[in-house]
């Protein structure tokens, strides 16, 4: 695959193409293409995750000297969660360059978002290995930290479940209760369906690959309803 367009989009030219090829190779692709000469991107994802967290922590620590540890942690979490990273991935049209199996290519929703988020972390890991920390940090400043304004303006650093509880207790004198309505899929890829209730009445429901993710999704939808 020709990655020149991607390199222009991220403002970084790789010296060693193997790092970029590996970053763009999903594990599923190797199942259908066993002779592919590059490894899948999970090791780079592991590395990129650590580089991303360090760089974002360093930048927030420097930019907000008066913020307490808790506020800095919330801002960082909002910047590096899979929803934000998948959004960034779409900003640079990364999915056009990802090598996936035919099955994974058809995935949508959260499953696709997780793949895209992991690919961004793998890309950061690849830049780190190819150009060292400062180049990776520059990428993070340009594509991740730029989302900070949105995070603050939309209060994305606040957990949806906490916001819902504050709102319902203040306005309705009721506390949200979460109940698992059902699960689907095999154990290794189970999807949870969770409902959020107020005074025994269901307000909204959410789906996710973990109970926690489903609860957060239900809380977000409940806030929209309210």
C-alpha positions as CSV (number, residue, x, y, z in Angstrom):
1,X,0.0,0.0,0.0
2,X,1.1,3.5,-0.8
3,X,1.3,5.5,2.5
4,X,2.5,8.8,1.0
5,X,-1.0,10.4,1.4
6,X,-1.1,9.3,5.1
7,X,2.4,10.7,5.7
8,X,1.3,14.0,4.3
9,X,-1.8,14.0,6.5
10,X,0.2,13.4,9.7
11,X,3.1,15.7,8.7
12,X,5.6,13.0,9.2
13,X,7.8,11.1,6.7
14,X,9.0,7.7,7.9
15,X,12.6,6.8,7.5
16,X,11.9,3.1,8.0
17,X,8.7,2.0,6.2
18,X,8.5,-1.2,8.3
19,X,7.3,0.7,11.3
20,X,4.4,2.3,9.4
21,X,3.6,-1.0,7.7
22,X,3.4,-2.8,11.1
23,X,1.3,0.0,12.6
24,X,-1.2,-0.4,9.9
25,X,-1.5,-4.2,10.1
26,X,-4.3,-5.5,12.2
27,X,-4.0,-9.0,13.7
28,X,-7.0,-10.2,11.7
29,X,-5.2,-9.4,8.4
30,X,-2.5,-12.0,9.1
31,X,-5.2,-14.7,9.5
32,X,-6.1,-14.3,5.8
33,X,-2.6,-13.3,4.6
34,X,-0.2,-15.6,6.5
35,X,2.7,-14.7,4.1
36,X,2.5,-11.0,4.9
37,X,6.0,-10.0,5.9
38,X,5.1,-7.6,8.7
39,X,4.0,-8.3,12.2
40,X,0.6,-7.1,13.5
41,X,0.4,-3.8,15.4
42,X,-0.4,-4.9,19.0
43,X,3.2,-4.4,20.2
44,X,3.3,-0.9,18.7
45,X,-0.1,-0.2,20.3
46,X,1.3,-1.2,23.7
47,X,4.3,1.2,23.2
48,X,2.2,4.0,21.7
49,X,-0.2,3.9,24.6
50,X,2.6,4.6,27.1
51,X,4.1,7.4,24.9
52,X,0.7,9.0,24.5
53,X,0.0,9.0,28.2
54,X,3.4,10.4,29.0
55,X,3.2,13.2,26.4
56,X,-0.4,14.2,27.3
57,X,0.5,14.2,31.1
58,X,3.6,16.3,30.4
59,X,1.7,18.8,28.3
60,X,-1.2,19.1,30.7
61,X,1.2,19.4,33.7
62,X,3.0,22.3,32.0
63,X,-0.1,24.1,30.6
64,X,-2.2,24.0,33.8
65,X,0.1,24.6,36.8
66,X,-2.8,25.4,39.1
67,X,-4.9,22.3,38.4
68,X,-5.0,19.6,41.0
69,X,-4.1,16.0,40.2
70,X,-7.7,14.9,40.0
71,X,-8.6,17.5,37.3
72,X,-5.5,16.7,35.3
73,X,-6.3,13.0,35.4
74,X,-9.9,13.7,34.2
75,X,-8.7,15.8,31.3
76,X,-6.1,13.2,30.3
77,X,-8.7,10.4,30.4
78,X,-11.0,12.4,28.1
79,X,-8.2,12.9,25.6
80,X,-6.9,9.4,25.4
81,X,-10.1,7.3,25.7
82,X,-11.0,5.1,22.7
83,X,-13.9,7.4,21.6
84,X,-11.6,10.4,21.3
85,X,-8.8,8.4,19.6
86,X,-11.2,6.9,17.1
87,X,-12.4,10.4,16.3
88,X,-8.8,11.5,15.7
89,X,-8.3,8.5,13.6
90,X,-11.2,9.5,11.4
91,X,-9.9,13.0,11.2
92,X,-6.8,11.8,9.4
93,X,-8.8,9.1,7.5
94,X,-6.6,6.4,9.0
95,X,-9.1,3.6,8.3
96,X,-8.3,4.0,4.6
97,X,-4.9,2.7,5.3
98,X,-5.6,-0.1,7.8
99,X,-5.1,-3.7,6.7
100,X,-8.0,-5.7,8.1
101,X,-9.6,-9.1,7.4
102,X,-12.8,-9.1,5.4
103,X,-14.8,-9.8,8.5
104,X,-13.2,-7.0,10.6
105,X,-13.6,-4.6,7.7
106,X,-17.4,-5.0,8.1
107,X,-17.4,-4.2,11.8
108,X,-19.1,-1.0,12.8
109,X,-19.9,0.8,16.0
110,X,-17.7,0.3,19.1
111,X,-15.8,-2.5,17.6
112,X,-14.6,-0.4,14.7
113,X,-13.9,2.6,17.1
114,X,-11.6,0.4,19.2
115,X,-9.7,-0.8,16.2
116,X,-9.2,2.8,15.0
117,X,-8.2,3.9,18.5
118,X,-5.7,1.1,18.8
119,X,-4.3,2.0,15.3
120,X,-3.6,5.6,16.5
121,X,-1.7,4.3,19.4
122,X,0.3,1.9,17.1
123,X,1.0,4.9,14.8
124,X,2.3,6.9,17.8
125,X,4.5,3.9,18.8
126,X,5.8,3.7,15.2
127,X,6.7,7.4,15.1
128,X,8.4,7.1,18.5
129,X,10.6,4.3,17.2
130,X,11.3,5.9,13.8
131,X,11.8,9.5,15.0
132,X,12.2,9.3,18.8
133,X,10.1,10.9,21.5
134,X,10.0,14.5,20.3
135,X,8.5,13.6,17.0
136,X,5.9,11.5,18.6
137,X,5.1,14.3,21.0
138,X,4.8,16.7,18.1
139,X,2.2,14.4,16.5
140,X,0.3,14.2,19.8
141,X,0.3,18.0,20.2
142,X,-1.0,18.4,16.7
143,X,-3.7,15.8,16.7
144,X,-4.6,15.0,20.3
145,X,-4.0,18.1,22.4
146,X,-5.9,20.1,19.8
147,X,-9.0,18.3,21.1
148,X,-8.5,19.9,24.5
149,X,-10.6,22.9,23.7
150,X,-13.5,20.6,22.8
151,X,-13.0,18.5,25.9
152,X,-13.3,21.6,28.1
153,X,-16.1,23.3,26.2
154,X,-18.3,20.2,26.2
155,X,-17.2,19.0,29.7
156,X,-16.1,15.7,28.2
157,X,-13.8,15.3,31.2
158,X,-16.8,14.7,33.4
159,X,-18.0,11.1,33.7
160,X,-21.5,10.7,32.2
161,X,-22.7,8.5,35.1
162,X,-21.6,11.2,37.6
163,X,-23.2,14.0,35.7
164,X,-26.5,12.0,35.4
165,X,-26.5,11.2,39.1
166,X,-25.9,14.9,40.0
167,X,-28.7,16.0,37.6
168,X,-31.3,13.5,38.7
169,X,-30.7,13.9,42.4
170,X,-30.8,17.7,42.1
171,X,-33.8,17.9,39.8
172,X,-35.8,14.7,40.4
173,X,-34.6,13.6,43.8
174,X,-33.9,10.2,42.3
175,X,-30.7,8.1,42.0
176,X,-30.1,6.2,38.7
177,X,-30.0,2.4,38.9
178,X,-28.3,0.3,36.2
179,X,-29.5,-3.2,35.3
180,X,-28.1,-5.6,32.7
181,X,-30.9,-6.4,30.3
182,X,-29.1,-9.0,28.4
183,X,-25.9,-10.1,26.6
184,X,-25.0,-11.2,23.1
185,X,-22.1,-12.9,21.4
186,X,-19.4,-15.3,22.4
187,X,-17.5,-14.9,25.7
188,X,-14.5,-13.3,24.1
189,X,-16.6,-10.7,22.4
190,X,-19.7,-10.4,24.5
191,X,-21.9,-7.3,24.1
192,X,-23.8,-6.0,27.2
193,X,-27.1,-4.3,27.0
194,X,-27.7,-2.2,30.2
195,X,-30.7,-0.1,31.1
196,X,-30.7,2.9,33.4
197,X,-33.8,3.4,35.6
198,X,-35.2,6.2,37.6
199,X,-38.0,5.4,40.1
200,X,-38.3,1.9,38.5
201,X,-38.9,3.4,35.1
202,X,-36.3,2.8,32.3
203,X,-35.0,6.0,30.9
204,X,-32.5,4.7,28.3
205,X,-30.3,1.8,27.5
206,X,-26.8,1.4,26.2
207,X,-24.6,-1.3,24.7
208,X,-20.9,-2.0,25.1
209,X,-18.2,-4.7,25.2
210,X,-18.1,-4.4,29.0
211,X,-20.8,-3.7,31.6
212,X,-19.0,-0.4,32.5
213,X,-19.0,0.8,28.8
214,X,-22.7,-0.1,28.5
215,X,-23.5,1.8,31.7
216,X,-21.7,4.9,30.4
217,X,-23.5,4.7,27.1
218,X,-26.8,4.4,28.9
219,X,-26.0,7.4,31.0
220,X,-25.1,9.5,28.0
221,X,-28.4,8.6,26.3
222,X,-30.3,9.3,29.5
223,X,-28.8,12.8,29.7
224,X,-30.0,13.4,26.1
225,X,-33.5,12.2,27.0
226,X,-33.6,14.4,30.1
